[in-house]
Amino acid sequence: MSEAGPIVLMGSVPPPARPQSMLGRWWRRLQPRGTTLVTSIPYLWLLLFFLLPFIIVLKISFSDTQIAMPPYQPLFSWAADQVVQVKLHLSNFAFLVEDDLYWRSYLTSITVAAVSTLLCLLIGYPMAYAIARSNPATRNILLLLVILPFWTSFLLRVYAWIGLLKNNGFINNFLLKLGVIDQPIQMLQTDFAVYIGIVYSYLPFMILPLYANLEKLDLTLLEAAADLGSRPWESFLKITLPLSLPGIIAGCMLVFIPAVGEFVIPSLLGDPGMLMIGKVLWTEFFNNRDWPVASAVAIALLLFLVIPIMMYQRTQESASGGGLHR
């Protein structure tokens, strides 16, 4: 019996790895990856179209007015001894508190936006719930009908409401022919027309987040509640409504934030004397040419909207973190 020889495994043996230089390792780290390129696009977009304009407006808000072009003094200047001087004027922000025009316009804008958001929620929630509970074929058609107004110009849609709401418009003529009214109802250039225009324009922004939330709701929870003797309205209040709270908050933010600074709808449909912050900004920028005060108004409005949102997000993160910790 012969002795067993050594076992030889046939195959290719990889060559020994070459030592990489320090420069090569650094170059590989600096090379952009696919995920980095993809995520850098939205950050670049925000940098160009949000952060840079915000910095420019913030700089103008601390400047002083002058009769020139541009109509504000430079914030940075060179002194005789080649020293950079910074002239910060806080009087623009103090003027917003002293003049009641600005804080009254803020209150009016917040009131109109809050009422419009509430109306959008009351109208949009049943619509989103009905779309989420419909069969898939009908659901696609209903979603298309919700998105369909976006295919038309926003300005044209607002102008269409002028033809509907004016004294000799379609609605008044229809009611006169039915005999419901004896004389035309003043609907145009009223607060009612502003609410109609805002609700009509921003209603899809309420429906779509609510639909996305309600469509993911686990229906077995409702079935279990029904098996335990819960009535439909009790199941809605105890299960559906609490679980749809994130969609409600998202929809309310998407409606409330742009409605606060709305300019086109109050200008075309509302009373000319209606004070909203969008109209005040237009007047300060283009009529009074007081760019520093107008910039201060814009910065104050932005801080008023951003700070509560950041506080809410911080609270939500703390609550979710605490829940995970428990």
C-alpha positions as CSV (number, residue, x, y, z in Angstrom):
1,M,0.0,0.0,0.0
2,S,1.5,3.2,-1.2
3,E,1.7,6.2,1.0
4,A,-0.7,9.0,0.2
5,G,1.0,12.0,-1.4
6,P,0.2,15.6,-0.8
7,I,-3.2,16.9,-1.9
8,V,-2.8,19.5,-4.6
9,L,-5.7,21.9,-5.3
10,M,-5.7,23.1,-8.9
11,G,-6.7,26.7,-9.4
12,S,-5.5,30.1,-10.0
13,V,-3.7,31.8,-7.2
14,P,-4.3,35.5,-6.9
15,P,-1.2,37.7,-7.1
16,P,0.0,39.3,-3.9
17,A,-1.7,42.6,-3.3
18,R,0.4,45.6,-4.0
19,P,0.8,48.1,-1.2
20,Q,-1.2,51.3,-2.0
21,S,0.3,54.6,-1.6
22,M,-1.1,57.3,0.8
23,L,-2.0,59.5,-2.2
24,G,-3.9,56.6,-3.9
25,R,-6.0,55.9,-0.7
26,W,-6.9,59.6,-0.3
27,W,-7.9,59.8,-4.0
28,R,-10.2,56.8,-3.7
29,R,-11.9,58.4,-0.7
30,L,-12.4,61.7,-2.5
31,Q,-13.9,60.1,-5.5
32,P,-17.7,60.7,-5.4
33,R,-20.0,57.7,-5.1
34,G,-23.3,57.2,-6.8
35,T,-25.3,57.8,-3.6
36,T,-23.3,60.9,-2.9
37,L,-24.1,62.3,-6.3
38,V,-27.8,61.6,-6.0
39,T,-28.1,63.1,-2.5
40,S,-26.1,66.2,-3.5
41,I,-28.6,67.3,-6.1
42,P,-31.4,68.3,-3.7
43,Y,-28.8,69.9,-1.4
44,L,-27.4,71.9,-4.3
45,W,-31.0,72.9,-5.3
46,L,-31.7,74.2,-1.7
47,L,-28.4,76.0,-1.6
48,L,-29.0,77.9,-4.9
49,F,-32.7,78.6,-4.6
50,F,-33.2,78.9,-0.8
51,L,-30.1,79.5,1.2
52,L,-28.4,82.1,-1.1
53,P,-31.6,84.1,-1.6
54,F,-32.3,83.9,2.1
55,I,-28.8,85.3,2.9
56,I,-29.3,88.1,0.4
57,V,-32.7,89.1,1.9
58,L,-31.2,88.8,5.4
59,K,-28.3,91.1,4.4
60,I,-30.8,93.7,3.0
61,S,-32.9,93.6,6.1
62,F,-30.0,95.0,8.2
63,S,-29.3,97.8,5.7
64,D,-30.6,101.3,5.5
65,T,-32.6,102.9,2.8
66,Q,-31.1,105.2,0.2
67,I,-32.3,106.9,-3.0
68,A,-30.2,105.0,-5.4
69,M,-30.1,101.8,-7.3
70,P,-30.2,99.4,-5.5
71,P,-32.3,101.3,-2.9
72,Y,-30.3,100.3,0.1
73,Q,-26.9,101.1,1.5
74,P,-24.2,98.4,1.5
75,L,-23.8,96.5,4.7
76,F,-20.0,96.2,4.4
77,S,-17.7,99.1,3.5
78,W,-14.0,99.9,3.6
79,A,-12.7,102.6,6.0
80,A,-9.8,104.9,5.3
81,D,-7.4,102.6,7.1
82,Q,-8.4,99.5,5.0
83,V,-10.6,98.2,7.7
84,V,-14.0,96.6,6.9
85,Q,-16.9,98.4,8.6
86,V,-20.2,96.6,9.2
87,K,-23.2,98.8,9.6
88,L,-26.1,96.8,11.1
89,H,-29.5,98.7,11.3
90,L,-31.9,97.0,13.7
91,S,-34.4,99.8,13.2
92,N,-36.1,97.9,10.4
93,F,-37.2,95.1,12.7
94,A,-38.1,97.6,15.5
95,F,-40.3,99.4,12.9
96,L,-42.3,96.3,12.4
97,V,-43.4,96.4,16.1
98,E,-43.9,100.2,16.2
99,D,-46.2,100.4,13.1
100,D,-49.5,98.5,13.6
101,L,-49.9,98.0,9.9
102,Y,-47.4,95.1,9.9
103,W,-48.7,93.1,12.9
104,R,-52.3,93.7,11.8
105,S,-51.4,92.2,8.4
106,Y,-49.7,89.3,10.1
107,L,-52.8,88.6,12.2
108,T,-55.0,88.8,9.2
109,S,-52.8,86.5,7.2
110,I,-52.6,84.0,10.0
111,T,-56.4,84.1,10.5
112,V,-57.2,83.6,6.8
113,A,-54.6,80.8,6.5
114,A,-55.9,79.1,9.7
115,V,-59.6,79.2,8.6
116,S,-58.7,78.1,5.0
117,T,-56.6,75.2,6.4
118,L,-59.5,74.1,8.6
119,L,-61.9,74.2,5.7
120,C,-59.5,72.2,3.6
121,L,-59.3,69.6,6.3
122,L,-63.0,69.4,6.7
123,I,-63.5,69.0,3.0
124,G,-60.4,67.0,2.2
125,Y,-60.5,64.4,4.9
126,P,-63.8,62.7,3.7
127,M,-62.6,62.9,0.1
128,A,-59.2,61.3,1.0
129,Y,-61.0,58.6,3.1
130,A,-63.4,57.8,0.2
131,I,-60.5,57.6,-2.3
132,A,-58.5,55.3,0.0
133,R,-61.5,53.0,0.6
134,S,-62.5,52.7,-3.1
135,N,-61.5,49.9,-5.4
136,P,-58.1,50.3,-7.3
137,A,-59.7,51.1,-10.7
138,T,-61.9,53.8,-9.3
139,R,-59.1,55.0,-7.0
140,N,-56.8,55.9,-9.9
141,I,-59.6,57.9,-11.6
142,L,-60.4,59.8,-8.5
143,L,-56.7,60.6,-7.9
144,L,-56.5,61.9,-11.4
145,L,-59.4,64.2,-10.8
146,V,-57.7,65.6,-7.7
147,I,-54.5,66.3,-9.6
148,L,-56.2,67.5,-12.8
149,P,-56.5,71.2,-11.8
150,F,-52.6,71.3,-11.6
151,W,-52.6,70.9,-15.4
152,T,-54.1,74.4,-15.7
153,S,-52.3,77.6,-14.9
154,F,-52.9,78.8,-11.3
155,L,-53.6,82.3,-12.5
156,L,-56.2,81.2,-15.0
157,R,-58.0,79.1,-12.3
158,V,-58.2,82.2,-10.1
159,Y,-59.4,84.3,-12.9
160,A,-62.2,81.7,-13.6
161,W,-63.6,82.4,-10.1
162,I,-64.0,86.0,-11.0
163,G,-66.4,85.0,-13.8
164,L,-68.2,82.8,-11.4
165,L,-68.5,85.1,-8.4
166,K,-69.1,88.6,-9.9
167,N,-72.5,90.2,-9.8
168,N,-73.4,89.2,-13.4
169,G,-71.5,85.9,-13.2
170,F,-72.7,82.4,-13.6
171,I,-73.7,81.8,-9.9
172,N,-75.8,84.9,-9.5
173,N,-77.4,84.4,-12.9
174,F,-78.2,80.8,-12.1
175,L,-79.8,81.8,-8.7
176,L,-81.8,84.6,-10.3
177,K,-83.2,82.2,-12.9
178,L,-84.2,79.7,-10.2
179,G,-85.9,82.5,-8.3
180,V,-83.8,81.9,-5.2
181,I,-82.7,85.6,-5.0
182,D,-84.2,88.8,-6.3
183,Q,-80.9,90.7,-6.8
184,P,-77.3,89.7,-7.3
185,I,-75.3,88.8,-4.2
186,Q,-72.0,90.6,-3.6
187,M,-69.6,87.7,-3.5
188,L,-66.6,89.1,-5.4
189,Q,-64.1,91.3,-3.4
190,T,-65.1,89.8,-0.1
191,D,-63.5,87.5,2.5
192,F,-65.8,84.7,1.2
193,A,-64.3,84.9,-2.2
194,V,-60.8,84.7,-0.7
195,Y,-61.6,81.6,1.3
196,I,-63.2,80.0,-1.8
197,G,-60.1,80.7,-3.9
198,I,-57.6,79.5,-1.3
199,V,-59.6,76.3,-0.5
200,Y,-60.0,75.5,-4.1
201,S,-56.4,76.1,-5.0
202,Y,-54.8,74.3,-2.0
203,L,-57.3,71.5,-1.4
204,P,-55.2,68.9,-3.4
205,F,-52.3,69.6,-1.0
206,M,-54.6,68.4,1.9
207,I,-56.1,65.4,0.1
208,L,-52.9,63.8,-1.2
209,P,-51.0,63.5,2.2
210,L,-54.2,62.3,3.8
211,Y,-54.8,59.7,1.1
212,A,-51.2,58.5,1.4
213,N,-51.7,58.0,5.1
214,L,-55.2,56.5,5.0
215,E,-54.3,54.1,2.2
216,K,-51.7,52.4,4.4
217,L,-54.1,51.9,7.3
218,D,-54.4,48.3,8.4
219,L,-58.0,47.4,8.0
220,T,-57.7,44.4,10.3
221,L,-57.6,46.8,13.2
222,L,-61.1,48.0,12.2
223,E,-62.3,44.4,11.8
224,A,-61.0,43.6,15.3
225,A,-62.7,46.6,16.8
226,A,-66.0,45.6,15.1
227,D,-65.6,42.0,16.5
228,L,-65.2,43.5,19.9
229,G,-68.5,45.4,19.6
230,S,-67.1,48.8,18.6
231,R,-69.5,51.0,16.5
232,P,-68.2,52.5,13.2
233,W,-68.0,56.0,14.6
234,E,-66.1,54.7,17.7
235,S,-63.7,52.9,15.5
236,F,-63.1,56.0,13.5
237,L,-62.5,58.2,16.5
238,K,-60.3,55.6,18.4
239,I,-58.4,54.0,15.5
240,T,-58.6,55.8,12.1
241,L,-58.4,59.4,13.3
242,P,-55.3,58.9,15.6
243,L,-53.5,56.8,13.0
244,S,-54.1,59.5,10.4
245,L,-52.7,62.3,12.5
246,P,-49.4,62.4,10.6
247,G,-51.2,62.9,7.4
248,I,-53.4,65.6,8.9
249,I,-50.3,67.5,10.2
250,A,-48.6,67.2,6.9
251,G,-51.6,68.4,4.9
252,C,-52.2,71.3,7.3
253,M,-48.6,72.4,6.9
254,L,-48.7,72.2,3.1
255,V,-51.8,74.4,3.1
256,F,-51.2,76.8,6.0
257,I,-47.6,77.8,5.1
258,P,-48.3,79.0,1.5
259,A,-51.7,80.4,2.5
260,V,-50.0,82.8,5.0
261,G,-48.0,84.5,2.3
262,E,-50.7,84.3,-0.4
263,F,-50.8,87.4,-2.7
264,V,-52.6,86.6,-6.0
265,I,-55.9,85.3,-4.6
266,P,-56.5,88.2,-2.1
267,S,-55.5,90.7,-4.8
268,L,-57.9,89.3,-7.4
269,L,-60.8,88.0,-5.3
270,G,-60.6,90.0,-2.1
271,D,-61.4,93.4,-0.9
272,P,-58.8,96.0,-2.0
273,G,-58.6,97.1,1.7
274,M,-57.8,93.6,2.9
275,L,-54.5,93.6,4.7
276,M,-52.4,90.5,4.1
277,I,-48.7,90.2,4.5
278,G,-48.2,89.3,0.8
279,K,-49.7,92.5,-0.3
280,V,-47.7,94.5,2.2
281,L,-44.5,92.9,0.9
282,W,-45.5,93.9,-2.7
283,T,-46.2,97.4,-1.6
284,E,-43.0,97.9,0.3
285,F,-40.8,96.4,-2.5
286,F,-42.4,97.9,-5.6
287,N,-44.4,101.0,-4.6
288,N,-42.5,102.4,-1.6
289,R,-39.2,100.8,-2.7
290,D,-38.3,100.3,0.9
291,W,-36.3,97.1,0.4
292,P,-34.8,96.9,3.9
293,V,-38.2,97.0,5.7
294,A,-39.7,94.6,3.2
295,S,-36.8,92.2,3.8
296,A,-37.3,92.5,7.5
297,V,-41.0,91.7,7.0
298,A,-40.1,88.6,5.0
299,I,-37.5,87.4,7.5
300,A,-39.9,87.9,10.4
301,L,-42.6,85.9,8.5
302,L,-40.1,83.1,7.8
303,L,-39.0,82.9,11.4
304,F,-42.6,82.9,12.6
305,L,-43.3,79.9,10.4
306,V,-40.0,77.9,10.7
307,I,-39.6,78.1,14.5
308,P,-42.9,76.4,15.4
309,I,-42.2,73.7,12.8
310,M,-38.7,73.0,14.2
311,M,-40.1,72.9,17.7
312,Y,-42.8,70.4,16.6
313,Q,-40.2,68.2,14.8
314,R,-38.0,68.3,17.9
315,T,-40.9,67.2,20.0
316,Q,-41.8,64.4,17.6
317,E,-38.2,63.2,17.6
318,S,-38.0,63.2,21.4
319,A,-41.4,61.4,21.6
320,S,-40.4,58.7,19.1
321,G,-36.9,58.3,20.7
322,G,-38.5,58.0,24.1
323,G,-41.0,55.4,22.8
324,L,-38.2,53.4,21.3
325,H,-36.2,53.6,24.5
326,R,-39.1,52.3,26.5
